[in-house]
């Protein structure tokens, strides 16, 4: 199963592709590590959505796992982030799951990441997206 972990920060979506086959993980190369919403108009949102949809189609992604953000409080997500989340959830042909931090912590407690993040070849800003995808895959493995 191939998944795309996504962490939304401000007007950016940090991406990490991850697959699990026969108990082995693979991090495929991806042409985009992050997508940015250039303007907040409806046209900008459609462009963001179509760019991500094309990427998901090209890499044959089965599910999109979005790291859930709090609705209120110090670390609450902003309005633009929730717009991006809605645009991602409305992409046809791909199942989207908003994955909460409680479930993620529980999954990582039972299945800790066995490799140092620096050895994955991913950029530091992709760590949350990787952790989200890894935790979700291990919860269902």
N, CA, C and O of each residue as an XYZ file, in Angstrom:
564
protein
N       0.837     -1.175      0.000
C       0.000      0.000      0.000
C       0.885      1.243      0.000
O       1.840      1.330      0.772
N       0.572      2.188     -0.853
C       1.298      3.450     -0.939
C       0.454      4.554     -0.333
O      -0.716      4.719     -0.677
N       1.058      5.308      0.573
C       0.358      6.433      1.175
C       1.198      7.692      1.024
O       2.407      7.637      0.800
N       0.526      8.819      1.153
C       1.180     10.120      1.145
C       0.861     10.790      2.467
O      -0.287     11.149      2.725
N       1.872     10.960      3.306
C       1.706     11.680      4.560
C       1.806     13.166      4.287
O       2.680     13.605      3.540
N       0.920     13.942      4.883
C       0.906     15.385      4.662
C       0.823     16.110      5.994
O      -0.009     15.794      6.845
N       1.702     17.086      6.153
C       1.611     18.008      7.278
C       1.333     19.384      6.695
O       2.063     19.853      5.822
N       0.280     20.027      7.177
C      -0.083     21.357      6.698
C       0.473     22.402      7.656
O       0.236     22.350      8.863
N       1.211     23.343      7.101
C       1.747     24.460      7.878
C       1.508     25.722      7.087
O       2.019     25.880      5.979
N       0.729     26.622      7.660
C       0.422     27.891      7.015
C      -0.167     27.622      5.627
O      -1.235     27.021      5.517
N       0.520     28.063      4.565
C       0.009     27.849      3.205
C       0.786     26.765      2.468
O       0.796     26.738      1.237
N       1.435     25.873      3.209
C       2.242     24.807      2.604
C       1.749     23.431      3.038
O       1.224     23.246      4.136
N       1.936     22.483      2.142
C       1.684     21.078      2.448
C       3.004     20.342      2.281
O       3.508     20.213      1.166
N       3.567     19.858      3.388
C       4.794     19.062      3.340
C       4.403     17.612      3.081
O       3.525     17.065      3.748
N       5.067     16.998      2.101
C       4.677     15.669      1.631
C       5.751     14.626      1.892
O       6.944     14.929      1.897
N       5.310     13.401      2.106
C       6.211     12.253      2.187
C       5.471     11.028      1.671
O       4.430     10.651      2.207
N       6.014     10.411      0.628
C       5.441      9.171      0.108
C       6.064      8.010      0.855
O       7.264      8.013      1.130
N       5.256      7.020      1.183
C       5.744      5.869      1.923
C       4.923      4.659      1.507
O       3.703      4.747      1.368
N       5.597      3.527      1.309
C       4.859      2.306      0.982
C       5.296      1.175      1.900
O       6.425      1.147      2.391
N       4.389      0.262      2.114
C       4.641     -0.912      2.941
C       4.275     -2.135      2.116
O       3.121     -2.318      1.729
N       5.278     -2.971      1.853
C       5.064     -4.183      1.078
C       5.753     -5.347      1.793
O       6.963     -5.322      2.021
N       4.976     -6.350      2.135
C       5.504     -7.532      2.819
C       6.316     -7.169      4.057
O       7.356     -7.772      4.324
N       5.838     -6.185      4.807
C       6.504     -5.784      6.039
C       7.706     -4.885      5.854
O       8.349     -4.519      6.837
N       8.033     -4.514      4.616
C       9.185     -3.652      4.354
C       8.723     -2.273      3.896
O       7.804     -2.149      3.086
N       9.366     -1.253      4.421
C       9.045      0.113      4.034
C       9.922      0.560      2.891
O      11.076      0.152      2.760
N       9.341      1.413      2.065
C      10.081      2.013      0.951
C       9.660      3.467      0.859
O       8.472      3.785      0.898
N      10.647      4.351      0.737
C      10.370      5.773      0.545
C      10.737      6.103     -0.895
O      11.908      6.321     -1.203
N       9.738      6.140     -1.784
C      10.039      6.411     -3.195
C      10.439      7.871     -3.409
O      10.030      8.758     -2.659
N      11.235      8.099     -4.435
C      11.576      9.467     -4.806
C      10.304     10.156     -5.267
O       9.418      9.529     -5.847
N      10.225     11.438     -5.006
C       9.044     12.212     -5.385
C       9.492     13.539     -5.970
O      10.443     14.147     -5.479
N       8.820     13.987     -7.007
C       9.210     15.223     -7.673
C       8.913     16.460     -6.836
O       9.450     17.532     -7.115
N       8.066     16.332     -5.815
C       7.722     17.480     -4.970
C       7.800     17.081     -3.503
O       7.253     16.054     -3.102
N       8.473     17.885     -2.718
C       8.546     17.634     -1.278
C       7.539     18.487     -0.524
O       7.107     18.144      0.576
N       7.175     19.608     -1.140
C       6.167     20.480     -0.543
C       5.446     21.212     -1.646
O       6.022     21.530     -2.687
N       4.179     21.473     -1.404
C       3.365     22.271     -2.323
C       2.924     23.515     -1.573
O       2.565     23.454     -0.397
N       2.956     24.642     -2.269
C       2.600     25.914     -1.648
C       1.394     26.518     -2.347
O       1.301     26.509     -3.574
N       0.480     27.037     -1.558
C      -0.666     27.771     -2.088
C      -0.183     29.187     -2.361
O       0.112     29.942     -1.435
N      -0.105     29.543     -3.644
C       0.470     30.831     -4.024
C      -0.443     31.999     -3.718
O       0.032     33.053     -3.296
N      -1.746     31.841     -3.921
C      -2.684     32.895     -3.543
C      -3.958     32.261     -2.995
O      -4.278     31.113     -3.301
N      -4.671     33.023     -2.187
C      -5.824     32.482     -1.468
C      -7.121     32.502     -2.261
O      -8.183     32.203     -1.715
N      -7.050     32.844     -3.526
C      -8.268     32.904     -4.337
C      -8.761     31.496     -4.659
O      -8.065     30.504     -4.440
N      -9.973     31.444     -5.180
C     -10.537     30.152     -5.579
C      -9.678     29.514     -6.664
O      -9.480     28.299     -6.666
N      -9.168     30.327     -7.585
C      -8.318     29.799     -8.661
C      -7.012     29.214     -8.095
O      -6.561     28.157     -8.539
N      -6.416     29.898     -7.125
C      -5.196     29.392     -6.492
C      -5.441     28.073     -5.788
O      -4.603     27.172     -5.835
N      -6.588     27.957     -5.134
C      -6.941     26.722     -4.444
C      -7.176     25.584     -5.433
O      -6.771     24.449     -5.182
N      -7.838     25.887     -6.571
C      -8.043     24.867     -7.606
C      -6.709     24.404     -8.189
O      -6.523     23.218     -8.462
N      -5.784     25.344     -8.378
C      -4.471     24.992     -8.919
C      -3.714     24.093     -7.945
O      -3.104     23.107     -8.359
N      -3.750     24.425     -6.655
C      -3.121     23.588     -5.626
C      -3.719     22.191     -5.660
O      -2.992     21.197     -5.648
N      -5.047     22.115     -5.703
C      -5.743     20.825     -5.702
C      -5.390     19.993     -6.929
O      -5.135     18.795     -6.809
N      -5.372     20.612     -8.105
C      -5.070     19.845     -9.323
C      -3.614     19.396     -9.356
O      -3.317     18.306     -9.846
N      -2.702     20.220     -8.842
C      -1.291     19.825     -8.775
C      -1.116     18.605     -7.881
O      -0.426     17.653     -8.245
N      -1.746     18.639     -6.705
C      -1.648     17.503     -5.787
C      -2.345     16.274     -6.366
O      -1.835     15.160     -6.241
N      -3.495     16.460     -6.990
C      -4.227     15.326     -7.583
C      -3.383     14.643     -8.656
O      -3.346     13.415     -8.727
N      -2.715     15.422     -9.480
C      -1.849     14.868    -10.534
C      -0.690     14.090     -9.920
O      -0.342     13.010    -10.399
N      -0.091     14.636     -8.860
C       1.015     13.953     -8.176
C       0.542     12.621     -7.598
O       1.222     11.605     -7.742
N      -0.614     12.624     -6.948
C      -1.150     11.394     -6.354
C      -1.480     10.358     -7.427
O      -1.278      9.161     -7.222
N      -1.980     10.816     -8.555
C      -2.296      9.913     -9.666
C      -1.025      9.338    -10.277
O      -0.954      8.139    -10.544
N      -0.020     10.184    -10.501
C       1.226      9.735    -11.118
C       1.953      8.696    -10.274
O       2.540      7.758    -10.812
N       1.915      8.860     -8.953
C       2.621      7.933     -8.065
C       1.726      6.805     -7.562
O       2.149      5.997     -6.735
N       0.479      6.746     -8.063
C      -0.469      5.679     -7.713
C      -0.636      5.535     -6.191
O      -0.466      4.453     -5.628
N      -0.969      6.650     -5.555
C      -1.148      6.688     -4.108
C      -2.530      6.154     -3.745
O      -3.533      6.551     -4.338
N      -2.575      5.245     -2.762
C      -3.832      4.643     -2.332
C      -4.594      5.517     -1.339
O      -5.814      5.656     -1.427
N      -3.859      6.105     -0.391
C      -4.489      6.908      0.652
C      -3.622      8.125      0.972
O      -2.398      8.091      0.852
N      -4.292      9.190      1.378
C      -3.615     10.394      1.851
C      -3.875     10.483      3.348
O      -5.021     10.426      3.792
N      -2.804     10.624      4.122
C      -2.914     10.707      5.573
C      -2.493     12.118      5.986
O      -1.326     12.487      5.852
N      -3.441     12.894      6.484
C      -3.168     14.269      6.895
C      -3.024     14.316      8.407
O      -3.864     13.792      9.138
N      -1.964     14.942      8.862
C      -1.754     15.115     10.301
C      -2.788     16.117     10.814
O      -2.867     17.247     10.332
N      -3.579     15.685     11.798
C      -4.634     16.541     12.333
C      -4.040     17.679     13.152
O      -3.071     17.501     13.890
N      -4.648     18.853     13.001
C      -4.230     20.018     13.765
C      -5.337     20.417     14.717
O      -6.513     20.207     14.422
N      -4.978     20.989     15.856
C      -6.021     21.414     16.805
C      -6.884     22.525     16.207
O      -6.407     23.324     15.402
N      -8.143     22.569     16.601
C      -9.061     23.605     16.124
C      -8.861     24.915     16.871
O      -9.127     25.991     16.336
N      -8.385     24.818     18.125
C      -8.157     26.032     18.906
C      -6.970     25.811     19.832
O      -6.510     24.685     20.022
N      -6.489     26.893     20.396
C      -5.345     26.806     21.290
C      -4.083     27.340     20.638
O      -4.113     27.879     19.531
N      -2.986     27.183     21.338
C      -1.703     27.735     20.902
C      -1.242     27.192     19.548
O      -0.679     27.936     18.745
N      -1.473     25.919     19.290
C      -0.991     25.294     18.062
C      -2.104     25.085     17.031
O      -1.988     24.236     16.147
N      -3.159     25.848     17.149
C      -4.307     25.701     16.251
C      -3.926     26.025     14.807
O      -3.088     26.885     14.537
N      -4.566     25.311     13.900
C      -4.351     25.561     12.484
C      -5.071     26.836     12.055
O      -6.094     27.213     12.628
N      -4.523     27.484     11.050
C      -5.133     28.708     10.540
C      -6.173     28.422      9.474
O      -6.346     27.282      9.044
N      -6.860     29.471      9.055
C      -7.923     29.341      8.063
C      -7.407     28.785      6.741
O      -8.071     27.960      6.114
N      -6.238     29.226      6.319
C      -5.681     28.756      5.045
C      -5.374     27.265      5.116
O      -5.610     26.532      4.155
N      -4.850     26.820      6.250
C      -4.564     25.399      6.421
C      -5.812     24.543      6.320
O      -5.781     23.456      5.744
N      -6.913     25.033      6.882
C      -8.159     24.275      6.810
C      -8.735     24.297      5.393
O      -9.400     23.349      4.977
N      -8.480     25.380      4.654
C      -8.877     25.406      3.237
C      -8.104     24.343      2.459
O      -8.675     23.613      1.648
N      -6.795     24.267      2.718
C      -5.969     23.261      2.043
C      -6.445     21.853      2.389
O      -6.511     20.984      1.520
N      -6.776     21.632      3.657
C      -7.248     20.321      4.084
C      -8.529     19.947      3.345
O      -8.678     18.814      2.889
N      -9.444     20.890      3.227
C     -10.693     20.629      2.509
C     -10.424     20.344      1.032
O     -11.033     19.446      0.451
N      -9.521     21.100      0.430
C      -9.188     20.876     -0.989
C      -8.606     19.479     -1.193
O      -8.907     18.817     -2.185
N      -7.774     19.033     -0.255
C      -7.176     17.697     -0.355
C      -8.256     16.626     -0.187
O      -8.286     15.647     -0.933
N      -9.139     16.815      0.791
C     -10.181     15.832      1.060
C     -11.159     15.699     -0.104
O     -11.790     14.653     -0.261
N     -11.294     16.742     -0.923
C     -12.242     16.708     -2.031
C     -11.648     16.203     -3.338
O     -12.320     16.237     -4.369
N     -10.407     15.738     -3.319
C      -9.810     15.159     -4.526
C     -10.490     13.822     -4.813
O     -10.546     12.949     -3.948
N     -11.003     13.669     -6.028
C     -11.685     12.435     -6.423
C     -10.700     11.286     -6.589
O      -9.578     11.481     -7.057
N     -11.128     10.090     -6.202
C     -10.362      8.885     -6.470
C      -9.321      8.534     -5.432
O      -8.649      7.512     -5.568
N      -9.161      9.359     -4.382
C      -8.171      9.061     -3.346
C      -8.842      9.196     -1.987
O      -9.483     10.207     -1.698
N      -8.690      8.181     -1.163
C      -9.247      8.236      0.186
C      -8.340      9.086      1.066
O      -7.121      8.911      1.065
N      -8.934     10.001      1.813
C      -8.176     10.889      2.695
C      -8.553     10.607      4.136
O      -9.730     10.483      4.473
N      -7.535     10.508      4.983
C      -7.741     10.241      6.404
C      -7.053     11.344      7.188
O      -5.877     11.632      6.969
N      -7.793     11.959      8.103
C      -7.207     12.936      9.014
C      -6.838     12.158     10.266
O      -7.704     11.624     10.959
N      -5.534     12.101     10.547
C      -4.998     11.225     11.588
C      -4.636     12.041     12.818
O      -3.794     12.937     12.751
N      -5.268     11.734     13.932
C      -5.079     12.481     15.170
C      -3.792     12.141     15.907
O      -3.232     11.056     15.751
N      -3.344     13.086     16.704
C      -2.076     12.906     17.422
C      -2.176     11.825     18.493
O      -1.181     11.159     18.781
N      -3.349     11.634     19.087
C      -3.506     10.589     20.098
C      -3.297      9.209     19.486
O      -2.571      8.381     20.037
N      -3.939      8.965     18.338
C      -3.772      7.678     17.663
C      -2.332      7.493     17.186
O      -1.784      6.392     17.233
N      -1.732      8.590     16.726
C      -0.356      8.527     16.238
C       0.606      8.143     17.366
O       1.467      7.281     17.187
N       0.458      8.776     18.510
C       1.327      8.466     19.654
C       1.165      7.016     20.084
O       2.145      6.341     20.399
N      -0.081      6.541     20.094
C      -0.341      5.154     20.477
C       0.320      4.177     19.509
O       0.927      3.192     19.930
N       0.202      4.453     18.216
C       0.810      3.595     17.202
C       2.328      3.596     17.321
O       2.961      2.544     17.235
N       2.918      4.784     17.519
C       4.383      4.883     17.629
C       4.901      4.252     18.910
O       6.038      3.783     18.956
N       4.073      4.236     19.953
C       4.476      3.592     21.206
C       4.640      2.091     21.000
O       5.573      1.481     21.522
N       3.720      1.501     20.232
C       3.773      0.055     19.979
C       4.729     -0.311     18.841
O       5.256     -1.423     18.808
N       4.951      0.613     17.916
C       5.804      0.360     16.746
C       6.734      1.549     16.509
O       6.523      2.316     15.570
N       7.758      1.711     17.347
C       8.641      2.870     17.162
C       9.395      2.803     15.829
O       9.643      1.722     15.294
N       9.749      3.968     15.313
C      10.512      4.041     14.066
C      11.877      3.418     14.336
O      12.593      3.841     15.245
N      12.230      2.417     13.546
C      13.453      1.646     13.808
C      14.689      2.221     13.130
O      15.789      1.692     13.293
N      14.519      3.292     12.377
C      15.645      3.878     11.658
C      15.745      5.351     12.042
O      14.729      6.012     12.254
N      16.959      5.857     12.130
C      17.176      7.263     12.428
C      16.651      8.101     11.264
O      16.894      7.756     10.108
N      15.937      9.195     11.543
C      15.330      9.982     10.475
C      16.365     10.495      9.487
O      16.080     10.581      8.293
N      17.545     10.832      9.949
C      18.591     11.357      9.065
C      18.974     10.347      7.984
O      19.437     10.740      6.913
N      18.788      9.060      8.246
C      19.152      8.009      7.296
C      18.081      7.772      6.222
O      18.309      7.003      5.288
N      16.933      8.415      6.342
C      15.857      8.197      5.377
C      16.094      8.923      4.058
O      15.519      8.547      3.036
N      16.926      9.949      4.066
C      17.165     10.728      2.857
C      16.147     11.837      2.649
O      16.181     12.535      1.635
N      15.244     12.002      3.602
C      14.247     13.060      3.519
C      14.793     14.351      4.128
O      15.754     14.331      4.897
N      14.170     15.459      3.775
C      14.536     16.751      4.349
C      13.905     16.874      5.739
O      12.895     16.233      6.029
N      14.506     17.699      6.587
C      14.034     17.850      7.960
C      12.570     18.286      8.031
O      11.832     17.825      8.902
N      12.143     19.167      7.127
C      10.757     19.650      7.176
C       9.747     18.561      6.826
O       8.550     18.754      7.036
N      10.196     17.423      6.298
C       9.303     16.317      5.957
C       9.114     15.336      7.114
O       8.355     14.377      6.984
N       9.785     15.558      8.232
C       9.753     14.587      9.323
C       8.339     14.331      9.853
O       7.971     13.179     10.082
N       7.549     15.375     10.050
C       6.179     15.183     10.554
C       5.314     14.422      9.558
O       4.510     13.577      9.950
N       5.476     14.717      8.274
C       4.710     14.001      7.245
C       5.109     12.524      7.229
O       4.253     11.648      7.108
N       6.414     12.248      7.352
C       6.908     10.869      7.398
C       6.341     10.140      8.619
O       5.837      9.023      8.505
N       6.430     10.779      9.781
C       5.956     10.164     11.019
C       4.462      9.863     10.950
O       4.007      8.822     11.423
N       3.710     10.779     10.361
C       2.263     10.584     10.206
C       1.975      9.362      9.339
O       1.167      8.512      9.712
N       2.631      9.270      8.185
C       2.417      8.141      7.284
C       2.878      6.830      7.924
O       2.186      5.816      7.835
N       4.047      6.854      8.571
C       4.593      5.648      9.216
C       3.651      5.147     10.308
O       3.326      3.960     10.360
N       3.212      6.068     11.187
C       2.344      5.666     12.297
C       1.040      5.073     11.787
O       0.553      4.082     12.331
N       0.468      5.675     10.739
C      -0.793      5.154     10.205
C      -0.594      3.774      9.587
O      -1.406      2.876      9.805
N       0.475      3.599      8.823
C       0.729      2.287      8.214
C       0.972      1.222      9.277
O       0.492      0.097      9.137
N       1.706      1.555     10.339
C       1.997      0.570     11.384
C       0.756      0.238     12.207
O       0.628     -0.882     12.703
N      -0.143      1.179     12.356
C      -1.378      0.924     13.085
C      -2.203     -0.126     12.360
O      -2.896     -0.921     12.994
N      -2.132     -0.132     11.044
C      -2.940     -1.055     10.244
C      -2.158     -2.249      9.722
O      -2.692     -3.050      8.956
N      -0.907     -2.378     10.123
C      -0.075     -3.485      9.616
C      -0.323     -4.760     10.388
O       0.289     -5.787     10.097
